[in-house]
Amino acid sequence: MYLATTGRPDAPPAPRGARRRVPGTVLALGTVSLVTDVSSEMVTAVLPLYLVLGLGLSPLQFGLLDGLSTGATALVRLLGGATADRGGRHKTVGGLGYALSALSRLGLLLAGGATGGIAGAIAADRLGKGVRTAPRDALITLHSPPEDLGRAFGVHRAMDTTGALLGPLAAFALLWATADAYDAVFAVSFCAGTFGVLLWLLLVPGRPRRAAPAPRPVPRARTGPLAALRSPGHRRIVLCAGLLGAATVGDSFLYLLLQRRLELDPTWFPFLPLGAAAVFLLLAVPAGRLADRLGRRGPLLCGHGALFLAYGLLLVPLPDAVVLPGVLVLLGGFYAATDGVLMALTGPFLTEGRQASGLALVQTAQALARVGAAVAFGALWTASGPETALACALVALAVAVCCCARLLPRTPASEPRDRRERTDRPCPS
């Protein structure tokens, strides 16, 4: 059980070896994410079955709906981050994103099988996620000590993943109990999403109050979608996020490759993501603490090394009993060592007033690169077969990791806090 405190970022650092508490704001944000992910993953788990089997859409039509909404999400993150930074409205903008996602479940319930209404509801859900992600992560950065950012993001991601595990289980239990009544799933999902919005309003504070003014005057930061790129360290992180994202094959492709190789019954296919999510849940907090102790570059690169090994397992002739758990464990370890750690690495390079927009730039670069990687992988699979496509992805990932090992800026987590703040703070411009 994680211990809570008010988590003032300006509080003096705890003595070395003392057990520091997780800020209460991080636990509140994690609770909201847990409830919201139960709501969203209930829909995500059954939506392909509902659209393809229930309504008769072709896989191509479903892919177009999903792809268009994903692309819109990546771009709207920039707008959400820049808006949140203006006047420190992180709670307001994040709350709007959560509310939009909750209302999208009601849209699915009212669509009545109309493709246009379903497309609008899916787009609203993805737009809500895009709007809320950067302000939420900015609140984690603002309310956590810089030396504990890895652990703070790890705790949040672990709680978030708990919801991702519970959501599909709840959805399939409802379908079993109601004889495949998809409307029941959408209704319960809407109620859970609304509860998440209420928790956001009641539990999550806004910007933290600083106990003392900054030790030296800092020029007022310009806000805007690209303002954070004025920091050289941040520019490097954005570039590396794009490079690594361009070499990352989508999870769905990996699960399809697993199902193809192991000849799994389609009934078991929805449970493959749960295996990777369980590993993510177990490793997220230890990976974050390790990143705080040793520095965040190493775990980030090692996480992509785990993904490299997962690609390799799908190519080499090993027994199925090794390949299935091996790929799921490596994929879960990849997310544990990269998702929150990348945000923790970015935080110290962002000046006051640019936290949300700076994190949104990293997330957008990564998301757009992954969309391009998915298109390229799908095209290679169609033209030359899955083995050739996976071998190309393996080479691309190795090249990207080697480039990022030289490009990623260093933020040593083992140094005392006052020294790190002097060396990590970007020069005002």
BAKOL-676461 format. One record per residue (C-alpha): x, y, z; residue number from 1; residue in one letter. Coordinates in steps of 0.02 Angstrom, whole numbers, padded with zeros to 5 digits. Example, Ala and Ser with C-alpha at 12.3 -4.5 7.8 and 13.67 -1.06 7.14 Angstrom:
<sites>
x:y:z:i:aa
00615:-00225:00390:1:a
00684:-00053:00357:2:s
</sites>
This chain:
<sites>
x:y:z:i:aa
00000:00000:00000:1:m
00071:00169:-00050:2:y
00083:00300:00086:3:l
00006:00469:00048:4:a
00060:00644:00093:5:t
00022:00816:00026:6:t
00180:00804:-00080:7:g
00247:00982:-00086:8:r
00379:00996:-00223:9:p
00470:01132:-00126:10:d
00488:01027:00032:11:a
00667:00986:00086:12:p
00729:00818:00026:13:p
00716:00672:00145:14:a
00878:00601:00216:15:p
00963:00471:00108:16:r
00892:00298:00144:17:g
00731:00367:00221:18:a
00568:00306:00149:19:r
00482:00450:00059:20:r
00295:00450:00037:21:r
00201:00458:-00127:22:v
00116:00629:-00145:23:p
-00070:00624:-00110:24:g
-00106:00710:-00276:25:t
-00023:00566:-00369:26:v
-00134:00441:-00277:27:l
-00288:00546:-00317:28:a
-00240:00553:-00501:29:l
-00207:00367:-00499:30:g
-00378:00333:-00425:31:t
-00462:00437:-00561:32:v
-00362:00347:-00695:33:s
-00405:00177:-00621:34:l
-00592:00211:-00625:35:v
-00584:00292:-00797:36:t
-00484:00148:-00869:37:d
-00612:00024:-00805:38:v
-00740:00125:-00903:39:s
-00638:00145:-01062:40:s
-00567:-00031:-01069:41:e
-00740:-00106:-01049:42:m
-00784:-00026:-01215:43:v
-00616:-00057:-01297:44:t
-00626:-00243:-01259:45:a
-00797:-00270:-01338:46:v
-00799:-00137:-01475:47:l
-00717:-00244:-01611:48:p
-00840:-00385:-01575:49:l
-00986:-00264:-01573:50:y
-00941:-00177:-01735:51:l
-00878:-00325:-01837:52:v
-00990:-00466:-01772:53:l
-01138:-00369:-01706:54:g
-01158:-00233:-01838:55:l
-01071:-00320:-01982:56:g
-00935:-00190:-02016:57:l
-00786:-00254:-02114:58:s
-00614:-00256:-02030:59:p
-00561:-00120:-02154:60:l
-00705:-00007:-02098:61:q
-00662:-00035:-01916:62:f
-00478:-00001:-01951:63:g
-00521:00164:-02036:64:l
-00629:00218:-01890:65:l
-00494:00173:-01764:66:d
-00352:00249:-01865:67:g
-00436:00416:-01896:68:l
-00482:00438:-01713:69:s
-00306:00390:-01658:70:t
-00228:00519:-01773:71:g
-00344:00654:-01709:72:a
-00297:00609:-01530:73:t
-00112:00633:-01563:74:a
-00136:00809:-01631:75:l
-00262:00871:-01503:76:v
-00137:00836:-01363:77:r
-00039:00989:-01417:78:l
-00192:01100:-01402:79:l
-00239:01026:-01235:80:g
-00064:01049:-01165:81:g
-00046:01229:-01224:82:a
-00220:01275:-01157:83:t
-00183:01197:-00988:84:a
-00021:01296:-00971:85:d
-00110:01463:-00995:86:r
-00147:01520:-00819:87:g
-00111:01348:-00745:88:g
-00280:01275:-00795:89:r
-00221:01095:-00787:90:h
-00368:01036:-00681:91:k
-00498:01124:-00788:92:t
-00431:01059:-00955:93:v
-00401:00884:-00887:94:g
-00577:00879:-00815:95:g
-00651:00927:-00983:96:l
-00556:00782:-01063:97:g
-00622:00658:-00935:98:y
-00800:00724:-00956:99:a
-00791:00710:-01146:100:l
-00735:00529:-01133:101:s
-00876:00488:-01011:102:a
-01005:00567:-01126:103:l
-00939:00464:-01272:104:s
-01003:00306:-01185:105:r
-01176:00384:-01181:106:l
-01154:00420:-01367:107:g
-01123:00236:-01401:108:l
-01279:00193:-01302:109:l
-01386:00316:-01401:110:l
-01310:00281:-01573:111:a
-01424:00131:-01598:112:g
-01309:00046:-01723:113:g
-01289:00200:-01836:114:a
-01112:00202:-01905:115:t
-01101:00392:-01901:116:g
-01153:00401:-01720:117:g
-01031:00264:-01671:118:i
-00890:00351:-01764:119:a
-00929:00514:-01674:120:g
-00931:00427:-01504:121:a
-00763:00342:-01538:122:i
-00688:00508:-01595:123:a
-00755:00595:-01439:124:a
-00676:00463:-01327:125:d
-00506:00478:-01411:126:r
-00514:00668:-01412:127:l
-00554:00667:-01226:128:g
-00404:00556:-01193:129:k
-00294:00670:-01296:130:g
-00352:00826:-01205:131:v
-00329:00755:-01029:132:r
-00165:00661:-01042:133:t
-00040:00806:-01042:134:a
-00126:00909:-00905:135:p
-00138:00754:-00795:136:r
00046:00712:-00817:137:d
00090:00895:-00788:138:a
-00001:00888:-00620:139:l
00104:00735:-00573:140:i
00262:00834:-00617:141:t
00206:00990:-00523:142:l
00157:00897:-00364:143:h
00305:00777:-00352:144:s
00486:00810:-00298:145:p
00602:00805:-00450:146:p
00705:00662:-00376:147:e
00549:00553:-00358:148:d
00467:00581:-00527:149:l
00504:00405:-00586:150:g
00419:00326:-00436:151:r
00273:00449:-00446:152:a
00239:00406:-00628:153:f
00265:00222:-00589:154:g
00133:00224:-00452:155:v
00012:00316:-00565:156:h
00040:00198:-00711:157:r
00018:00047:-00596:158:a
-00150:00110:-00536:159:m
-00199:00154:-00715:160:d
-00154:-00021:-00772:161:t
-00259:-00098:-00633:162:t
-00409:-00017:-00715:163:g
-00353:-00082:-00885:164:a
-00352:-00258:-00812:165:l
-00521:-00244:-00726:166:l
-00613:-00164:-00873:167:g
-00608:-00310:-00997:168:p
-00648:-00434:-00859:169:l
-00800:-00332:-00809:170:a
-00856:-00315:-00990:171:a
-00848:-00500:-01029:172:f
-00934:-00541:-00864:173:a
-01076:-00423:-00911:174:l
-01091:-00499:-01084:175:l
-01099:-00672:-01008:176:w
-01229:-00621:-00879:177:a
-01340:-00525:-01001:178:t
-01327:-00642:-01153:179:a
-01220:-00525:-01257:180:d
-01315:-00364:-01217:181:a
-01188:-00235:-01274:182:y
-01299:-00092:-01216:183:d
-01274:-00152:-01037:184:a
-01086:-00136:-01057:185:v
-01102:00041:-01127:186:f
-01220:00092:-00987:187:a
-01107:00028:-00847:188:v
-00957:00106:-00934:189:s
-01046:00275:-00937:190:f
-01083:00263:-00751:191:c
-00901:00219:-00711:192:a
-00838:00362:-00820:193:g
-00954:00485:-00734:194:t
-00892:00426:-00564:195:f
-00713:00458:-00625:196:g
-00760:00638:-00669:197:v
-00833:00664:-00495:198:l
-00674:00596:-00416:199:l
-00572:00717:-00522:200:w
-00675:00865:-00463:201:l
-00672:00813:-00279:202:l
-00497:00743:-00254:203:l
-00378:00825:-00377:204:v
-00306:00996:-00331:205:p
-00249:01125:-00456:206:g
-00075:01200:-00461:207:r
00028:01178:-00302:208:p
00058:01329:-00193:209:r
00241:01371:-00178:210:r
00298:01402:00000:211:a
00435:01523:-00053:212:a
00479:01620:-00210:213:p
00608:01551:-00331:214:a
00789:01585:-00278:215:p
00819:01686:-00437:216:r
00700:01778:-00552:217:p
00640:01674:-00697:218:v
00571:01762:-00852:219:p
00390:01727:-00886:220:r
00379:01581:-01006:221:a
00286:01600:-01168:222:r
00147:01474:-01188:223:t
00103:01387:-01349:224:g
00108:01214:-01426:225:p
00292:01230:-01475:226:l
00358:01348:-01340:227:a
00439:01207:-01239:228:a
00555:01166:-01384:229:l
00662:01315:-01333:230:r
00749:01196:-01211:231:s
00889:01098:-01301:232:p
00867:00949:-01185:233:g
00682:00943:-01220:234:h
00712:00951:-01408:235:r
00824:00797:-01394:236:r
00692:00702:-01296:237:i
00558:00744:-01425:238:v
00673:00684:-01565:239:l
00713:00522:-01473:240:c
00529:00491:-01434:241:a
00494:00503:-01621:242:g
00639:00390:-01668:243:l
00593:00255:-01544:244:l
00408:00269:-01585:245:g
00444:00246:-01771:246:a
00526:00078:-01731:247:a
00387:00017:-01615:248:t
00265:-00109:-01687:249:v
00088:-00091:-01622:250:g
00031:-00212:-01487:251:d
-00109:-00277:-01596:252:s
00016:-00336:-01727:253:f
00118:-00428:-01595:254:l
-00037:-00513:-01528:255:y
-00088:-00561:-01705:256:l
00086:-00633:-01735:257:l
00072:-00731:-01572:258:l
-00098:-00798:-01619:259:q
-00036:-00845:-01793:260:r
00120:-00933:-01731:261:r
00038:-01025:-01586:262:l
-00125:-01058:-01679:263:e
-00224:-00997:-01529:264:l
-00412:-01013:-01530:265:d
-00487:-00839:-01564:266:p
-00583:-00854:-01400:267:t
-00420:-00829:-01306:268:w
-00360:-00681:-01409:269:f
-00438:-00544:-01298:270:p
-00343:-00612:-01148:271:f
-00169:-00586:-01224:272:l
-00165:-00400:-01179:273:p
-00211:-00444:-01000:274:l
-00050:-00544:-00981:275:g
00058:-00398:-01035:276:a
-00043:-00278:-00928:277:a
-00018:-00388:-00774:278:a
00171:-00382:-00798:279:v
00162:-00193:-00824:280:f
00066:-00178:-00660:281:l
00197:-00278:-00563:282:l
00349:-00188:-00635:283:l
00291:-00007:-00655:284:a
00336:00051:-00478:285:v
00503:-00043:-00465:286:p
00553:00024:-00637:287:a
00511:00201:-00583:288:g
00610:00187:-00422:289:r
00758:00113:-00516:290:l
00751:00258:-00638:291:a
00755:00383:-00493:292:d
00904:00294:-00416:293:r
01012:00260:-00570:294:l
00954:00391:-00695:295:g
00811:00383:-00818:296:r
00904:00358:-00982:297:r
00960:00182:-00941:298:g
00789:00107:-00898:299:p
00711:00192:-01049:300:l
00839:00114:-01167:301:l
00833:-00054:-01078:302:c
00645:-00055:-01096:303:g
00663:-00041:-01284:304:h
00793:-00179:-01271:305:g
00655:-00288:-01196:306:a
00546:-00247:-01346:307:l
00691:-00296:-01460:308:f
00698:-00466:-01373:309:l
00510:-00487:-01393:310:a
00529:-00461:-01581:311:y
00669:-00587:-01582:312:g
00568:-00719:-01488:313:l
00436:-00712:-01624:314:l
00568:-00747:-01757:315:l
00674:-00885:-01680:316:v
00618:-01069:-01677:317:p
00582:-01093:-01492:318:l
00445:-01197:-01407:319:p
00275:-01115:-01392:320:d
00284:-01134:-01202:321:a
00432:-01014:-01205:322:v
00372:-00892:-01337:323:v
00200:-00852:-01265:324:l
00250:-00803:-01087:325:p
00415:-00732:-01149:326:g
00334:-00607:-01268:327:v
00201:-00554:-01141:328:l
00329:-00529:-01002:329:v
00447:-00431:-01115:330:l
00306:-00323:-01183:331:l
00244:-00284:-01007:332:g
00422:-00246:-00953:333:g
00443:-00131:-01103:334:f
00295:-00024:-01051:335:y
00345:-00024:-00867:336:a
00520:00041:-00909:337:a
00466:00171:-01038:338:t
00291:00242:-01015:339:d
00307:00337:-00852:340:g
00497:00345:-00859:341:v
00493:00447:-01020:342:l
00380:00576:-00936:343:m
00493:00578:-00782:344:a
00645:00606:-00894:345:l
00558:00752:-00980:346:t
00496:00842:-00824:347:g
00659:00923:-00763:348:p
00689:01001:-00935:349:f
00526:01099:-00934:350:l
00520:01276:-00869:351:t
00378:01346:-00764:352:e
00221:01369:-00867:353:g
00269:01243:-01002:354:r
00245:01077:-00914:355:q
00086:01020:-01002:356:a
00135:01081:-01175:357:s
00310:01006:-01158:358:g
00243:00835:-01108:359:l
00113:00845:-01246:360:a
00249:00873:-01376:361:l
00339:00714:-01321:362:v
00178:00614:-01319:363:q
00124:00680:-01490:364:t
00292:00644:-01572:365:a
00287:00467:-01504:366:q
00104:00437:-01553:367:a
00122:00502:-01730:368:l
00281:00402:-01756:369:a
00192:00244:-01696:370:r
00048:00275:-01817:371:v
00174:00285:-01958:372:g
00262:00129:-01895:373:a
00097:00033:-01893:374:a
00058:00084:-02072:375:v
00233:00037:-02131:376:a
00229:-00130:-02040:377:f
00058:-00172:-02110:378:g
00116:-00130:-02286:379:a
00273:-00238:-02268:380:l
00170:-00381:-02197:381:w
00052:-00372:-02346:382:t
00192:-00360:-02474:383:a
00324:-00478:-02404:384:s
00250:-00576:-02259:385:g
00255:-00556:-02069:386:p
00431:-00626:-02046:387:e
00509:-00498:-02164:388:t
00411:-00356:-02084:389:a
00464:-00409:-01909:390:l
00647:-00425:-01961:391:a
00642:-00247:-02031:392:c
00565:-00186:-01868:393:a
00703:-00274:-01771:394:l
00838:-00183:-01871:395:v
00748:-00015:-01857:396:a
00731:-00032:-01668:397:l
00916:-00075:-01648:398:a
00965:00079:-01749:399:v
00845:00191:-01652:400:a
00910:00131:-01482:401:v
01091:00161:-01535:402:c
01051:00337:-01596:403:c
00953:00381:-01439:404:c
01093:00317:-01327:405:a
01195:00462:-01394:406:r
01056:00591:-01408:407:l
00961:00575:-01244:408:l
01013:00707:-01115:409:p
01075:00652:-00946:410:r
00985:00690:-00784:411:t
01080:00593:-00648:412:p
00953:00540:-00517:413:a
01087:00495:-00390:414:s
01148:00674:-00364:415:e
01083:00782:-00220:416:p
00925:00877:-00262:417:r
01000:01053:-00255:418:d
01143:01004:-00372:419:r
01023:00920:-00495:420:r
00912:01072:-00500:421:e
01062:01180:-00546:422:r
01119:01065:-00685:423:t
00950:01006:-00752:424:d
00862:01174:-00758:425:r
00861:01235:-00938:426:p
00934:01406:-00968:427:c
00799:01540:-00979:428:p
00781:01612:-01151:429:s
</sites>
